[in-house]
Amino acid sequence: MKMEKLDVKHESFRQFLDRLRREKELTDIKQPVDIRHIATLVDQAETALFFHDVIGYDMPVVSGIIRSRKRAILSMGCSDYPEIEHRLQQGIDHPIPPKYVETARHKEVVETDGKVDLFRLPIPMSSIYDGGPMITAGVVISKESDRDRYRHAEQHAAVRATRLRGGTPLPDLDLHRHPSVRDHGLRFPRTARRG
């Protein structure tokens, strides 16, 4: 499947969703949907789904955006599927240096300590056997309490309280040992979000 190659480096998430709509790869669902039904609906859908009205939450949910070969190609701005591997390898071999700024949009709302409430997030249940909402590809950055050091871990975690409980941690990364931190004294070299 050959597609038109696009430059998506500066495309926002909303612009990507608009592109999926134009390609008939995103379906907007405006009627109210129970959070417990999202995973099943996504599993049965031929397109990605945008749930505008999730019952009990004031934010929408988008799911299935790279669940097909075509959407994966679109997400990377590639012309065919094998080019994805080439792009990923190119990124590993030639990383873009970080750009440091005084502030950023993701810091407009920062909640810490007792104000953190994961139940405000519309986290779907992937299976009826989960026993509750599951964050299946979460990135956790935590500060060691006795030192000014940060750790990075990818977690599969059940949301059973306002904070994460339990979970299956994947290998974590001591950010203090990361070359960008060690060589330049930086606190956060970069973060990656998946899922």
N, C-alpha and C positions, 0 to 999 in steps of 0.2 A: 504494500500500500504506500504509494508515493504521495506526499502532500507538499504544499507550498512551504518553503522554509521561511520562518519569521524570526525577527530579532525581538526577543521577549525579555531582555535584560532589565528594562525599566518599566515593565508592565506591572501594574498593581494587581492584587488579588481580584478586586472588583472588575478590572478590565479583562482578566483571564476568564472570569465567569461570563462576562458579556460575549467573549469570543466563543465560549462553549455554547451559549445560546444561539449565536449565529450559525454555528455548525450543527445545530439540532442535537447537541450532546449534553444539554442540561434541561431538566424539566422543573418548572417552578410550581410548587404545591402551596396554594394560598389557604386552603381550608385547615382548620385546627387538626393537629396530629398529636397523639399521645407519644411521649418519649420512648415508651416500651415497644412501639411498632416501627420505629425508624430503621433499625437494622434489617428487619424482615422486608420492609418496602424497598430498601436499597438493594438487598440481595435479589429481589425479583425484578428490578428495573433494568431496562436496556440503556438508560442514560444516567448521568449523575442527577442527584435530586437536591433541590433547594427548598427546605421547609421554612416558610415564612412565619408560621404561627404554631409554635410548639407549646402545647398546653402547660401552663404553670411557669413559663419562662418568658423573659422579655428580650431574648435574642434568638435569631434564627440559627438553623443548622444546615450545613452543606455537607453532603457525603457522596462518595463514589467518584470523586473528580479524576482519579487516575486508575480507575478500576478496569478500564478497557485498554486495549492496544492503541486505539485511535486517540483516546484522551491522554494517554501517557506521551504519545508523540506530540500532541498539541501542547501539553504542559511544558515540554522542553524546547518548543520552537523548532523541532526537527522535521525533516522531510520523510524519514522512514524509521522503523523501529531499531535497526542496528546502529543508527547514528546516536541513539541515547547512550549506549555504552561508550562510544567515542567521546561524547560531550562530558560525561562523568569523569572519564580518565583524564581528559584535558584539564578539567577543574582541579583534580587531585594533583596533577603534575605542575600546573601553573595557577596556584591560588591567587585570588585577588587580595591585595593587602587591605587590612581594615582601615576604615575611615573613622576618625574620632570626632565626635560632635559634643556640644555641651548638653544637649537634651534630644529626645526623640519622642515620637508619638506614643510608643509603647510605655513611656514613663509618665504620660499625662494622668493616669490613674494608677497609683501604687498603694496596695493594701498589705499590711504586715500584721504579724501576731494575731490578736483576737479578731481582727476584721476580715481575715481570710475565711471565706465560706465557699467551698467547692460545690455545695448544693445549689448555688445560684447559677452554675453553668449547666447547660443542657447536655449532659454526658449520656449518650445512649447506652442501652444494654445490648451487648452483642449476642447474647444467648439467654434463653430462659433459665439456664443453669447457673448464670453468673451470680445470682443472689442480690444484684443491685448494679448500679452504674459502674462501668469499668473504664479506666483510662488505659488503653492498650498500647500506646506508644508515647508515653509522656517523658519529657526531659526534666530532670530535677537538678537544680543547682543549689547546693547547701553550703553554709559556712560552718567550719569547724568551730565549736564553742570555745575552745581554749587557745585558738590561734587565728591569725588573720589569713586563713587559707580557705579555698573554696573547692568543692568536689562536684563532679558532674556524673550523673548516672541516668540511664534509661530505665524506666520502671513500667511494669505492668501492675496496676494497682486498683484495688476496689475502693470506691468512695463510700465509706461507712460512717464518717463523721465529717465535721467541717474541714478536716485535714485528711491527708492520705493515711490509710492504715494498711499494714501488711504489704502485699505486693511481691512480685518476683523481680528483684533487681538484676539487671544485666551488669556486666563488668563496668565499674565506674572508672573515672579518670580524675586523678589528682591534678587539678588545674595548675597547682603551684609548680608541677614538673613539666608542664607544657612549654615547648621552646619559646613561644611568644611571651609567656609570662616570665620564664627564667631569664631570657636574654634581654628583655626590655623592661622588666619590672611591671608589666601590665597586670591588671586584676582579672579582666575577662577578655581572652583573645577573641572569642566568638561563641555564639550559641547556635545550635541547630534545632529546628523543630521538624518533627515528622508526624505522620499520622493522617 
